[in-house]
Structures are given as C-alpha cells and as structure tokens.
Amino acid sequence: MRRLARGLVPIILAATAFLAGRLSSSGVASAATRPGHGSLIEHDSMVAKNEPGTHNGGGQTTGYSFFTSARDLSFVFRKRALHPGSGIGHHEQKEDEVYYVLSGKGELTLDGEKHLIGPGTALLTRTGSTHSLKQVGTDDLVIIITYPTAPRKGP
C-alpha cells in the first residue's frame, strides 16, 4: 500500500497543482502548449458533460474527463460534481482509485461500512474492495478521481 501511495501521490499532487495554478487563475485554456511534447491545458468548460450518476448511482452529475486525447497517459484524471440526490452506485473496484473531495458532503459506503466525507477528505479504494457514494445536503459534492490505466495511443 505504501508503494502504491508513493506512486500515486506525486501524480495527484502534480495534476491538482497544475490544474489549480494554471486553470483557475485565467479561466482560459488552449488545447496544447509547445508542439511536440504533448502537454495539454484544459479547462472545465472544455470537457464538462451532464451525465447520470455512474454505476447506476441515480440522479444527475456533471463529469469532467480531462486529457482524454493525451497520448500514452498512464492515469485517468477526472472531476465529478454530484448534484443533490445523485450518487455513484455500489460496485467492485477493478483497479486502485483515489477520490479527493473538493466541496460538499457525501455518504461513502466502503466495504459495507458508512462514512460521512467532506472537503479535504481523500480516500483510496483498492482492487477488490466495494464502494458507493451518495451526495447529501444541499450543495453539490465535487470530487477529483484518478486511477491508473494502460497507456493509450493518441492521434
């Protein structure tokens, strides 16, 4: 677990710092920076998509899938806003995954045990565990999600 945490934490911190520093200050983003190396800058407005709660969680959410066109990216980086009454349905985890709560409140059920979570909460769901997440309260539950994936080939 410590080895995985050491591997994922730098990715999460770098991606979060990059997005927070680069995107929130200007609100403007371009599709790419210098040609050749494949670095990208994306903004919420470029990727936002209204979607039902994932894993049959119910309700409506807004999903933000960043860097889907990036070549050979070894992780997925997403943001999801769970609107009042929505959730991520109960499912078994197929790969290690990290959630980080930016705002709002939620009820997480992890391996049958319920937990109230809010801003500043990070959770690691391991392969083979089960979980679900339900938005509670009046404000959207906004989370960052990242997990490893096989490298993808881009255009």
N, C-alpha and C positions, 0 to 999 in steps of 0.2 A: 504494500500500500504506500509506503513512504517513497519507493522508487517511482511509482505512478504519479504521486503527488508532486514530486520534484520535476517530473517531465511535463505535467500539465500546467502547473502554476506559472512558469515563465511564459507559456503561450497565452494563458488567460490574461495575465498582467500586461503583457505587451499589447495584445489586441485591445484590451479595455483602455489602456493608456492612450494608445494610438487613436481610437475612436473618440474618446473623451476630449483629448487635446486638439485633434485635427478637425473634427466634425462639429462639435458643439460651439466652437468659437465663431465660425463663419457662417454655418448653415448652408454653405455652398460646397459642392463636391464635383470633381471631374471623374471621368471613367478611369483614367490612368495617369500616371506621372511619366517619368522619363521612359522612352521606348526601350524595349529590350529586356528589362529585368522582370517585368510582370507585376510590379507593385500596383496596388489599386487603392483608390479612395472612394468610399461610397457613403451616402447619407440615408437616413431613414426614409426620406421622401422618394428615393430612387427604388427602394425594394419593398416598401410596405404593401401588404396584401391582406385583405379581410378573409378570414378562414374560420371554419368551425373549430371547436375545441379538439385538439389532437387526441388520437387513441380513443375516439368516441367519448370525449370528455363533456360534450354538450356546450351550448352557448356559443357566443361569438368571440373571436380573438383577432388581434392584428399580428401577423407574423412578419418578421424582418429577417430574411435569409441573406446574409452578407457573403460576398466573394464567391458566388456560385460559378462564375466564369473563370476563376483563378485556376491556373494550370498547376498540377502536381501539389495541390494543397493537402496536407495530411490531417487536417481537422475541419470540423464544421463549426461555424460561429453564427449564432442566431440571437435575436431578441424576440420576445413574445409578450404582448400585452393581453392579459386575460381580463376581459370586461366582466362587469358584475354578473354573477350566475354561471360563468363559464369555468371550464377546467380541462385538465389533461387526464384522460381516463386511465384506469388501472391497467398496467401492463408489466411484462417481464422485461428487464433490461438486457439488451443484446451486446452492449459494449459499455465500458466505463463512461460516465457522463457527469458533467458538473453543471449545476444550476446556481445562479447568483441573483439574489433579489435586490432590485434597484428601488422599487417602491410598492406600496400596497401591502395587503395581508393575505395570507393563504393558509389552508389546512393541507399539510402534506401527510399522506399515509405511506410509510416506508416499511416494507415487510410486516404489514398489519398493525403497526404502531403509529398513532396520530401525533402530529407535532404542529403547533402554530408557528408560522415563519413570517418574517417581515424584513424590512430594509437592512442590508448588511449581512444577511444570512447566506452562507454558502453551503451547498450540500453535494456530496459525491455519492452517486448511485453506482454500485458495482455490478459487473456482469453477473446475471443470475438472480439479482435482487428484484423485488417488485415495488412499484410505487404508483401513486396518483397524486394530483394536486388540484385543489379547488380554490378559486378566488373567494374570499369572504370580505365583508364590509362594503363600503360604498365606492372606494377608489379602485381603479384598475390595479391588478397585480402584474408588475412588469419585471420580467426575468431575463437574464442572459443565459444562454445554453451553449455549451461547447462539448464536443466529443471527437475522438479520433476516427478517422475513416481511411480507407485505402486511397492512395494518391490518385487524383483524377487528371485526365489529359484535357487541356483546354483547346480553344481554337488555334 
